[in-house]
């Protein structure tokens, strides 16, 4: 399962948070995950009394890893499709399992 969040702007230019909460691995031995995309709305984190965030399904998202540190993010929100190259940003000398040398 893959969980992903996306900060973007809506059609009116307002900031918006989106999440793919249950991205499933696509069968066939690929390194691709795909799932429903939800727009999240709710109060600020410090609002009192706090109420739960409201998710609304607005499209789909997929992440296709071409290697351990790079891939493609594709999503559709309200019928508008976008595809972007993504790259892991290293902030520490640790290396993920997918990047380590294999025997």
Secondary structure, DSSP 8 states (H G I E B T S, - for coil): -EEEEEEEE-TTS-EEEEEEEEEEE-TTT-SEEEEEEEEEE---TT-SS----EEEEEEEEEEEEEETTEEEEEEEETTEEEEEEEE----SS---GGGS---
